[in-house]
Amino acid sequence: MAIQLKTTGAQKKIQDKALSQKQELVQARQLSATPHDPLKLKASDPVDIKIMSALVQDALIPVSNFYYDLTEETFTVLANRFCWEESPEILNHQKIYGRILCGLYFQNVEKVQQIDFDRKKTDQDYNLLAIEADKEGEIQLVFSGTSRIKLTVRSLCCHLTDLEDMWYTTTKPDHERKSA
């Protein structure tokens, strides 16, 4: 015997709106004229890191997606990055953007220092703002707020690889401060 739940008019409107948005995003994916070419990059100097940093700006990273392998001297990050290199598509007068799952893989890592990180907050995503390699032997992952990860490295070597197909979102990161 199936149980039927009553839905209020407001709940029905919310469900219909969510379904409509989902259908629009599916349509956007089908309308995409050019498929996303997955990135596979290597950075071996501070200039390369600046380019890579621009591509991963605003990546969302759950606290559980950071891994340091002391034996292999590697630091790996699994991130949901915003596709800044892709032009938005228009669907029903609305801009549609892309996000993609990517991996960042740092080699020659001798030490990892977390600053203002709470690993107990497993439901929290960290917003990556930049990767900096301004000092010899040091890479910093800078997050919104005051959180940072500092990597001490023998030599600079980082790989960025897109791991899945791009998916669509109507939300673009916004760095403008809104005054009240």
Backbone bond lengths (Angstrom), bond angles and torsions (degrees), N, CA, C in turn:
res aa  C-N    CA-C-N  psi(-1)  N-CA   C-N-CA  omega(-1)  CA-C   N-CA-C  phi
1 M - - - 1.444 - - 1.526 109.68 -
2 A 1.300 117.55 125.78 1.456 122.67 -179.07 1.519 109.98 -85.31
3 I 1.303 115.21 139.78 1.459 120.85 177.42 1.518 107.59 -97.87
4 Q 1.308 115.63 129.84 1.451 119.79 178.22 1.523 109.04 -107.55
5 L 1.317 114.57 132.36 1.453 119.95 178.25 1.526 108.71 -102.60
6 K 1.321 115.12 141.11 1.458 119.63 176.33 1.524 108.68 -79.21
7 T 1.318 115.71 135.06 1.456 119.92 174.10 1.519 108.81 -112.06
8 T 1.316 113.91 137.82 1.455 118.69 178.63 1.519 109.29 -77.04
9 G 1.294 116.08 168.00 1.464 120.78 178.27 1.517 111.70 -60.41
10 A 1.339 117.28 -39.76 1.467 121.32 -179.64 1.525 110.21 -66.29
11 Q 1.336 116.75 -42.56 1.464 120.27 178.83 1.522 110.58 -63.00
12 K 1.327 116.81 -40.39 1.457 121.83 179.52 1.531 110.72 -62.45
13 K 1.348 116.71 -41.98 1.472 120.92 178.85 1.524 110.56 -62.90
14 I 1.333 116.76 -41.75 1.468 121.08 179.35 1.522 109.82 -64.22
15 Q 1.334 116.97 -44.54 1.465 121.09 179.43 1.529 110.56 -62.88
16 D 1.340 116.48 -43.59 1.469 120.32 179.52 1.523 111.51 -63.63
17 K 1.350 116.55 -40.98 1.463 120.66 179.34 1.529 110.09 -64.67
18 A 1.320 117.37 -43.75 1.475 121.16 179.15 1.520 110.45 -62.68
19 L 1.317 117.23 -42.17 1.464 121.04 178.80 1.527 110.35 -64.58
20 S 1.326 116.63 -41.99 1.462 120.90 179.12 1.525 111.07 -62.25
21 Q 1.346 117.11 -43.68 1.463 120.72 178.78 1.524 110.68 -63.60
22 K 1.319 116.53 -40.76 1.461 120.05 179.07 1.526 110.12 -63.81
23 Q 1.331 117.53 -42.76 1.461 121.17 179.04 1.528 110.91 -63.46
24 E 1.341 117.35 -38.36 1.459 121.17 178.13 1.522 111.18 -64.51
25 L 1.339 117.26 -40.86 1.459 120.33 179.46 1.521 111.20 -67.18
26 V 1.325 116.90 -36.96 1.467 120.65 175.68 1.518 109.42 -63.67
27 Q 1.338 116.50 -43.48 1.468 121.52 177.46 1.524 110.62 -59.66
28 A 1.338 116.64 -42.56 1.463 120.69 -179.26 1.518 110.32 -61.26
29 R 1.310 116.79 -42.66 1.460 119.96 179.07 1.527 110.36 -62.30
30 Q 1.327 117.10 -39.55 1.462 120.83 -179.89 1.519 111.55 -71.09
31 L 1.332 116.64 -29.01 1.463 120.92 -178.06 1.524 112.58 -79.87
32 S 1.316 116.43 -16.70 1.464 120.11 -175.81 1.524 110.66 -54.62
33 A 1.323 115.64 116.75 1.465 120.31 -176.76 1.526 111.65 -75.91
34 T 1.316 115.99 -34.64 1.455 119.13 -178.80 1.519 109.48 -122.76
35 P 1.319 117.28 124.21 1.459 118.63 178.14 1.525 110.38 -68.98
36 H 1.310 115.71 152.29 1.462 121.52 179.36 1.524 109.62 -70.27
37 D 1.321 116.00 128.94 1.461 120.22 174.29 1.521 107.97 -84.68
38 P 1.326 118.04 117.15 1.464 119.97 -178.18 1.527 110.85 -61.90
39 L 1.320 115.06 141.73 1.456 120.70 178.58 1.523 110.19 -85.25
40 K 1.305 115.19 144.00 1.456 122.59 172.77 1.525 105.83 -146.74
41 L 1.346 115.36 99.71 1.460 120.89 -171.88 1.524 111.81 -125.52
42 K 1.323 115.15 156.38 1.458 121.50 175.02 1.520 108.32 -128.74
43 A 1.327 116.24 133.97 1.458 121.92 176.77 1.522 108.70 -114.95
44 S 1.339 115.62 129.06 1.461 119.37 179.92 1.532 112.93 -130.02
45 D 1.344 115.82 6.60 1.466 119.27 175.08 1.534 108.55 -151.99
46 P 1.341 117.65 168.38 1.470 120.35 -176.94 1.531 114.52 -58.61
47 V 1.330 118.45 -31.28 1.471 120.66 178.15 1.529 109.89 -67.20
48 D 1.325 116.78 -44.47 1.470 120.71 176.58 1.528 110.70 -59.18
49 I 1.336 116.58 -41.29 1.471 121.21 -179.18 1.518 110.63 -62.90
50 K 1.340 117.99 -38.25 1.473 120.53 178.56 1.525 111.05 -62.90
51 I 1.315 116.86 -39.76 1.473 120.68 177.65 1.524 109.87 -65.49
52 M 1.337 116.14 -46.77 1.459 120.65 179.01 1.528 110.80 -61.93
53 S 1.323 116.08 -38.97 1.462 121.37 179.20 1.528 111.44 -59.40
54 A 1.326 116.63 -42.51 1.468 120.45 178.82 1.528 111.23 -61.74
55 L 1.325 116.50 -35.63 1.465 120.44 -178.33 1.526 113.17 -74.83
56 V 1.333 117.63 -26.65 1.471 119.53 -179.23 1.524 112.64 -103.62
57 Q 1.333 116.84 4.56 1.470 119.12 177.52 1.523 109.22 -56.62
58 D 1.321 115.68 133.49 1.468 124.04 179.48 1.526 113.43 74.56
59 A 1.328 116.85 18.17 1.465 119.30 172.79 1.525 108.25 -67.63
60 L 1.328 115.60 140.11 1.459 121.34 177.25 1.524 108.09 -101.74
61 I 1.345 115.39 130.07 1.455 120.03 -173.47 1.524 109.61 -134.17
62 P 1.333 117.51 115.81 1.467 119.26 173.61 1.524 110.29 -64.78
63 V 1.302 117.03 149.18 1.468 121.64 -177.58 1.521 111.84 -58.42
64 S 1.315 117.75 -25.60 1.471 121.26 -179.43 1.531 113.02 -79.76
65 N 1.333 118.32 -4.55 1.466 121.60 -175.81 1.528 114.09 -99.30
66 F 1.337 116.46 24.45 1.455 122.46 174.09 1.528 106.91 -115.10
67 Y 1.331 117.45 131.34 1.460 119.44 -178.32 1.525 110.86 -141.81
68 Y 1.328 116.03 124.87 1.463 122.21 177.49 1.523 108.84 -109.95
69 D 1.327 116.20 123.06 1.463 121.78 176.46 1.526 107.08 -106.63
70 L 1.318 115.78 101.65 1.457 122.49 -177.21 1.521 111.63 -61.99
71 T 1.340 117.00 -40.71 1.460 121.70 -178.42 1.528 111.52 -64.30
72 E 1.324 116.20 -45.71 1.471 121.12 -178.73 1.530 112.67 -85.83
73 E 1.333 116.12 -8.34 1.467 122.73 -177.19 1.534 111.64 55.78
74 T 1.337 114.95 48.72 1.462 120.48 178.79 1.525 109.82 -127.32
75 F 1.308 115.45 151.31 1.462 123.04 174.68 1.522 106.51 -128.40
76 T 1.327 116.56 122.91 1.463 122.32 -174.99 1.521 110.01 -118.51
77 V 1.324 115.48 140.13 1.458 122.46 178.16 1.527 108.00 -130.50
78 L 1.325 116.55 131.38 1.458 122.34 174.12 1.521 106.72 -107.25
79 A 1.341 116.91 117.15 1.465 121.59 -169.94 1.526 112.37 -129.15
80 N 1.309 114.90 151.70 1.459 123.62 174.28 1.528 105.45 -101.73
81 R 1.333 116.40 94.80 1.462 118.94 -173.52 1.527 112.40 -94.42
82 F 1.330 114.85 148.14 1.454 122.30 173.27 1.523 107.51 -78.52
83 C 1.319 118.33 136.85 1.474 122.50 -176.62 1.533 109.93 -88.50
84 W 1.339 116.01 81.00 1.460 121.57 -179.82 1.528 111.56 -63.88
85 E 1.323 117.31 -26.32 1.465 121.17 -176.18 1.524 112.68 -78.35
86 E 1.325 118.03 -9.24 1.466 122.45 -179.24 1.524 110.73 -98.62
87 S 1.315 116.77 139.01 1.464 121.08 173.76 1.521 108.87 -78.33
88 P 1.334 117.14 142.07 1.459 118.20 178.81 1.526 111.45 -68.94
89 E 1.324 115.44 151.22 1.461 120.94 173.57 1.526 107.29 -98.86
90 I 1.305 115.92 158.65 1.457 121.10 178.86 1.522 108.45 -110.86
91 L 1.314 115.70 129.52 1.456 121.92 177.12 1.516 108.11 -139.18
92 N 1.316 116.79 121.39 1.470 121.90 -177.73 1.529 111.16 50.82
93 H 1.313 115.93 46.58 1.464 123.85 176.86 1.527 112.49 64.06
94 Q 1.330 117.73 22.24 1.456 121.49 179.60 1.534 109.18 -126.79
95 K 1.326 115.96 138.60 1.462 119.78 178.79 1.530 110.23 -77.33
96 I 1.317 114.93 137.00 1.457 122.81 179.04 1.537 106.97 -117.87
97 Y 1.327 116.45 125.89 1.465 122.91 -177.70 1.527 109.89 -110.55
98 G 1.327 115.63 175.17 1.458 119.80 -179.78 1.522 113.21 -121.16
99 R 1.322 115.17 150.42 1.469 123.96 170.99 1.514 106.76 -133.59
100 I 1.341 115.31 156.10 1.459 119.58 -178.55 1.530 109.45 -151.10
101 L 1.304 115.69 147.39 1.459 121.36 175.75 1.526 107.95 -79.49
102 C 1.323 116.36 129.51 1.467 119.90 179.91 1.525 109.78 -136.68
103 G 1.310 113.89 160.95 1.453 120.32 175.63 1.517 109.88 -116.42
104 L 1.329 115.64 137.55 1.462 122.63 171.54 1.520 106.22 -112.24
105 Y 1.315 116.34 131.14 1.458 121.41 -173.57 1.524 108.12 -132.18
106 F 1.337 115.92 110.67 1.462 121.85 -179.38 1.528 108.89 -101.37
107 Q 1.327 116.58 132.41 1.461 121.55 179.33 1.531 110.08 -107.73
108 N 1.340 115.76 166.55 1.468 123.20 177.01 1.516 112.51 62.94
109 V 1.334 117.33 33.06 1.462 122.46 -176.63 1.531 109.34 -87.79
110 E 1.315 115.70 117.70 1.461 121.09 -179.43 1.524 112.88 -93.78
111 K 1.346 116.11 -27.30 1.465 120.07 -175.78 1.526 109.20 -154.69
112 V 1.339 116.15 143.80 1.465 122.13 175.58 1.524 107.76 -124.54
113 Q 1.317 115.76 128.06 1.465 120.98 177.40 1.523 108.43 -122.19
114 Q 1.327 116.18 124.54 1.464 121.44 177.72 1.524 108.56 -100.24
115 I 1.311 116.18 130.63 1.458 121.90 -179.21 1.523 108.02 -118.20
116 D 1.329 116.00 123.82 1.476 123.25 -178.96 1.525 112.26 55.62
117 F 1.328 116.40 46.53 1.459 123.27 176.29 1.509 108.48 -112.14
118 D 1.313 116.85 134.64 1.459 120.94 174.85 1.518 108.27 -115.14
119 R 1.329 116.55 96.14 1.473 121.82 -176.85 1.522 111.73 -69.84
120 K 1.321 117.63 -12.12 1.468 120.90 179.12 1.527 111.58 -77.53
121 K 1.326 116.66 -22.19 1.468 120.72 179.08 1.522 108.82 -84.50
122 T 1.332 115.26 79.22 1.469 120.34 -174.08 1.520 113.13 -70.90
123 D 1.314 117.89 -15.51 1.468 120.69 -179.67 1.530 112.07 -93.38
124 Q 1.319 117.34 1.34 1.461 121.08 -176.97 1.522 111.47 -91.36
125 D 1.331 115.98 135.06 1.459 121.89 171.93 1.517 108.40 -99.43
126 Y 1.319 116.12 141.01 1.452 121.52 174.57 1.523 108.41 -101.20
127 N 1.338 115.79 136.75 1.459 122.50 -178.41 1.526 108.59 -97.71
128 L 1.333 116.23 108.24 1.464 121.77 -178.90 1.524 109.55 -75.34
129 L 1.315 116.07 121.48 1.466 120.59 179.53 1.526 112.29 -97.01
130 A 1.337 116.43 -35.48 1.465 118.58 -176.38 1.523 110.64 -163.19
131 I 1.330 113.95 157.55 1.459 122.39 167.46 1.518 105.55 -116.30
132 E 1.332 116.62 125.93 1.455 120.97 -177.02 1.523 109.77 -119.06
133 A 1.315 115.67 138.51 1.464 121.45 176.06 1.525 108.26 -136.12
134 D 1.325 115.85 56.37 1.462 121.04 -175.62 1.522 113.28 -83.46
135 K 1.347 116.36 -29.03 1.462 120.45 -178.68 1.517 109.61 -102.34
136 E 1.313 115.77 145.26 1.468 121.56 177.56 1.531 109.29 -61.01
137 G 1.328 116.28 127.24 1.458 121.16 176.33 1.510 115.27 77.99
138 E 1.341 117.37 14.05 1.466 119.93 -178.07 1.528 110.89 -139.50
139 I 1.321 115.55 133.11 1.465 122.80 173.73 1.523 106.47 -123.47
140 Q 1.332 116.56 134.72 1.464 119.69 176.58 1.515 110.07 -121.18
141 L 1.325 114.85 132.79 1.456 122.04 170.63 1.521 105.50 -98.27
142 V 1.324 116.67 117.73 1.459 122.89 -174.51 1.531 108.55 -104.96
143 F 1.325 116.07 126.27 1.460 121.90 -178.04 1.526 109.57 -113.79
144 S 1.333 116.74 163.02 1.460 119.88 176.75 1.534 108.08 -60.96
145 G 1.322 115.50 154.57 1.457 119.39 -172.54 1.519 108.55 79.21
146 T 1.316 117.06 -140.56 1.467 120.71 -177.99 1.530 112.41 -114.71
147 S 1.306 117.91 9.37 1.470 121.25 -177.19 1.522 111.14 -76.19
148 R 1.339 114.63 139.69 1.464 121.88 178.18 1.519 108.98 -148.04
149 I 1.305 115.38 155.61 1.457 121.80 167.61 1.516 106.30 -125.32
150 K 1.325 115.34 124.82 1.459 120.52 179.86 1.527 108.32 -108.65
151 L 1.338 116.09 123.72 1.455 122.46 178.02 1.522 108.73 -106.79
152 T 1.315 116.26 128.05 1.459 120.98 171.93 1.518 106.29 -96.08
153 V 1.339 116.54 122.37 1.469 121.27 -173.99 1.528 110.86 -125.73
154 R 1.340 115.95 147.08 1.474 121.33 173.91 1.518 110.20 -70.57
155 S 1.331 115.14 -42.06 1.464 121.28 176.56 1.518 107.54 -150.25
156 L 1.317 114.51 153.28 1.461 120.31 -174.98 1.526 110.78 -80.60
157 C 1.321 116.88 120.10 1.462 122.55 174.23 1.523 108.54 -153.98
158 C 1.325 115.72 113.70 1.466 121.20 -178.29 1.521 109.06 -135.56
159 H 1.325 115.61 139.78 1.462 121.67 177.53 1.533 109.04 -118.48
160 L 1.318 115.94 140.45 1.465 123.35 173.30 1.518 106.95 -120.83
161 T 1.328 116.66 126.86 1.458 120.58 179.56 1.523 109.68 -136.80
162 D 1.331 116.82 125.65 1.464 120.69 171.37 1.524 107.68 -73.45
163 L 1.335 116.10 134.87 1.460 120.53 -171.09 1.526 114.87 -108.13
164 E 1.308 118.36 -19.30 1.469 121.77 -176.82 1.520 109.75 -138.17
165 D 1.322 115.39 -179.71 1.458 120.55 172.52 1.525 109.07 -72.94
166 M 1.314 115.09 151.15 1.451 120.97 176.48 1.523 109.44 -68.36
167 W 1.334 117.33 144.73 1.452 120.78 171.73 1.520 108.27 -120.52
168 Y 1.316 116.97 167.89 1.451 121.70 -168.64 1.510 112.47 -108.09
169 T 1.323 114.02 148.13 1.453 122.05 179.12 1.530 108.41 -145.20
170 T 1.300 116.37 153.29 1.461 120.56 176.21 1.526 111.18 -94.53
171 T 1.325 116.38 -1.03 1.460 121.21 -175.87 1.519 111.42 -102.95
172 K 1.322 115.34 127.06 1.464 122.52 175.55 1.524 107.81 -111.16
173 P 1.324 118.49 135.15 1.469 119.55 177.13 1.526 110.41 -56.01
174 D 1.312 115.64 140.26 1.460 121.86 -176.57 1.519 109.08 -124.25
175 H 1.330 116.43 118.43 1.464 120.83 -178.43 1.513 112.45 -101.18
176 E 1.316 117.10 2.99 1.466 120.92 179.23 1.516 109.06 -75.99
177 R 1.323 115.73 133.81 1.473 119.55 175.62 1.523 107.27 -84.41
178 K 1.297 114.60 129.15 1.465 120.17 178.54 1.525 108.34 -95.09
179 S 1.333 116.07 127.07 1.476 118.71 177.81 1.521 108.75 -89.27
180 A 1.316 114.64 143.52 1.468 120.49 -176.73 1.497 112.02 -82.67
